[in-house]
Amino acid sequence: MGKWTKEAALDCLDNLIAEIDALKQVERLSTEHTRWLTNTLVFLNEVFGSDSIHFANIKSLPWRFTGSYIVEAWDFEGEKERLNQDAYIEQLGIAKGYLLAAKDYLENHSINDVYTAPSNKNATNDLMKVLSLSENKLRKTIRTQPTREKEIQDSFENLLIGAEIDYNRESPHIQYSSKEYIPDFSFDNIGLAVEVKLCNENEKALIQQLNDDILAYKTQFPSVLFIVYDISTIRDVDKFKQSFENSENVMVHIIKH
């Protein structure tokens, strides 16, 4: 992406678009078509990124007929190729629309702003696993009413071990506003701090604790998850969660015993 200027990228887009009419005169997956498609994907990857919608749009085109059809058995291969060629020409028109849209986007943005950095798919999967373990699995592992937060923490840790997710327990130590805060669990690869709370008495005091934790943990972690194990204290779950709606990337899972 760094080697491209906005002007050079727009010129390349114009050239790729201009070549489409000539491609309609050749067979699909011909040398000319294959060369154009390869150059187009390389260009879109370098300028917009492989995770961009512009790259994905062109990449998704099958360059063949994908519907169902009925033909005479004696001319099956010929009819199949005719359908594929018609679909190829139609998809060239779609590709032209995609590239024109990419040009529109580039014209309205800086060259440095159009690139979509590849997402960390492993990190995304780990985040979804952590959230699922908390919301869907944790309650099933707790058979008797807990009296200490450590019991819930240990159950959650067992789930993390079983799911083979890398984590830190009671780390790191965060100094904030003359106090030290330590998340029960942290996940460096997904930028997540997790705090486990046992709610068995004062709901208002718990809300204040969570708000204090948010301020401290957000100094080092983009996201914070609170797992609140409730012993029939929180009467209105939605209202409880509303207390944290204005905090970006803060999630609260209420686990009812």
NORNOR-V835647 format. One record per pair of residues at least 4 apart in sequence whose C-alpha atoms are under 8 Angstrom apart, sorted by the first residue. I is the first residue (numbers start at 1). J is the second residue. If there is no record, write none. Layout:
i/j
I/J
I/J
This chain:
i/j
1/46
1/47
1/48
1/115
4/8
4/9
4/47
4/111
5/9
5/111
6/10
6/106
6/110
6/111
7/11
8/12
9/13
9/47
10/14
10/103
10/106
10/107
11/15
12/16
13/17
13/99
13/100
13/103
14/18
15/19
16/20
16/36
16/40
17/96
17/99
17/100
19/23
19/36
20/24
20/92
20/93
20/96
21/25
22/26
23/27
23/32
23/33
23/92
24/89
24/92
26/30
26/32
26/33
27/33
27/85
28/33
28/63
28/85
28/88
29/33
29/34
29/63
30/34
31/35
32/36
33/37
34/38
35/39
36/40
37/41
38/42
39/43
40/44
41/45
41/55
41/58
41/59
42/46
43/47
44/48
44/49
44/50
44/54
44/55
45/49
45/50
45/55
46/50
47/111
47/114
47/115
48/52
48/54
48/55
48/114
48/115
48/116
49/55
49/115
49/116
49/117
49/118
50/55
50/56
50/116
50/117
50/118
51/55
51/56
51/116
51/117
51/118
51/119
52/56
52/115
52/116
53/57
54/58
54/98
54/99
54/102
55/59
56/60
57/61
57/95
57/98
58/95
58/98
61/91
61/95
62/66
63/84
63/87
63/88
63/91
64/83
64/84
64/85
64/87
64/88
65/83
65/84
65/85
65/86
65/87
65/88
71/75
71/76
71/79
72/76
75/79
76/80
77/81
78/82
79/83
80/84
81/85
82/86
83/87
84/88
85/89
86/90
87/91
88/92
89/93
90/94
91/95
92/96
93/97
94/98
95/99
96/100
97/101
98/102
99/103
100/104
101/105
102/106
103/107
104/108
105/109
105/114
106/110
106/111
106/114
109/113
109/114
110/114
111/115
120/124
121/125
122/126
123/127
123/189
123/190
124/128
124/190
125/129
126/130
126/165
126/190
127/131
127/190
128/132
129/133
129/163
130/134
130/160
131/135
132/136
132/137
133/137
133/138
133/156
133/159
133/160
134/138
134/156
134/227
134/253
135/139
135/253
135/254
135/255
136/140
137/141
137/159
138/142
138/155
138/156
138/159
139/255
139/256
139/257
141/155
142/146
142/152
142/155
145/231
145/257
146/151
146/152
147/151
148/152
148/198
149/153
149/196
149/197
149/198
150/154
151/155
152/156
152/196
152/229
153/157
153/184
153/196
154/158
155/159
156/160
157/161
158/162
159/163
160/164
160/165
160/166
160/167
161/165
166/187
167/185
167/186
167/187
167/188
168/185
168/186
168/187
169/183
169/184
169/185
169/186
170/182
170/183
170/184
170/185
170/186
171/182
171/183
171/184
171/185
171/186
172/182
172/183
172/186
173/180
173/181
173/182
173/183
174/180
174/181
174/182
174/216
174/217
175/179
175/180
175/181
175/216
176/180
176/181
176/216
181/213
181/216
181/217
183/193
183/194
183/195
183/217
184/193
184/194
184/195
184/196
185/193
185/194
185/195
186/191
186/192
186/193
186/194
187/191
187/192
187/193
188/192
191/221
191/222
191/223
192/221
192/222
192/223
192/224
192/225
193/217
193/221
193/223
193/224
193/225
194/224
194/225
194/226
194/227
195/224
195/225
195/226
195/227
196/226
196/227
196/228
196/229
197/226
197/227
197/228
197/229
198/228
198/229
198/230
198/231
199/203
199/206
199/228
199/229
199/230
199/231
199/233
199/234
200/230
200/231
200/232
200/233
201/233
202/206
202/233
203/207
203/233
203/234
204/208
205/209
206/210
207/211
207/240
207/243
208/212
209/213
210/214
210/226
211/215
211/244
212/216
213/217
214/218
214/224
214/250
215/219
216/220
217/221
217/224
218/222
218/223
218/224
222/249
223/248
223/249
223/250
223/251
224/249
224/250
224/251
225/250
225/251
225/252
225/253
226/250
226/251
226/252
226/253
227/252
227/253
227/254
227/255
228/252
228/253
228/254
228/255
229/254
229/255
229/256
229/257
230/234
230/254
230/255
230/256
230/257
231/256
231/257
232/256
232/257
234/240
236/240
237/241
237/254
238/242
239/243
241/245
241/252
244/250
245/250
